[in-house]
């Protein structure tokens, strides 16, 4: 694989790749700076998304009662 594939990276991070695909991606991340950067970016986006969802879960809901 010559350039990072965002979909494949997310599959790998989610544990949805075959062992062969996972091994190839691990090799690419370890040896190719573009793949390493793409994985770091994906991990950052996943972490940020998780923080946003957690913050939204903590917001009290103010719903008007009956009309």
N, C-alpha and C positions, 0 to 999 in steps of 0.2 A: 504494500500500500504506500502510495507516495505522499498523499496529503491527508491530514486528519479528517475523519468522518464523525461528525457530531453525534449522529444517531447511534453509531457503533460504540462511541465512547460512553454514551449514557446507558446503553445496554450493558456494557462491561461494568460500569459503576453500580448498576442495579443488580449485578450478578446474573444476568440473563444470557450470557455468552456460553458457548460450548467450551470445554476445557482447552481445545485447540485454539479457538478464537482468543480466549483469555490469555493463553501463553504468548500468542503472536502480539497482542496488544501490550502486554507487559514488556516484551522485547522492544517494541517500537517506542514506548514511553521511556524506557531506560536508555535508548540509544539515539533517539531523534528529538532534537530540541523543539521542533514544531508540534510533535505529538505530545511531548511533555507539557508544553505551554497550553495546548488545547485541553488537556486533562486537568491542569491546574485551574483553568478558567471554568470548566464545567463543575469542578468541585466547589469553587467559590460561589457560583450561581446556585448550586444546590444548598449550600450552607446559608446563603442570604435568603433564599426562598423559605427555608425552614424557620429562620428567625422571624421573617415577616408573618408566616402562618401562626407561629407561637404568639407573637404580639397581638395579632387579630383575635386569637382565642381568648386573650386576657381582657379584651375590651368589653365592658358591660354593655348589654343591649338595652337601650331605652325605647321600649315599645309603648305607644299610647294604649291605655286600657279602655276597651269598649267605647262605642259612640252612641 
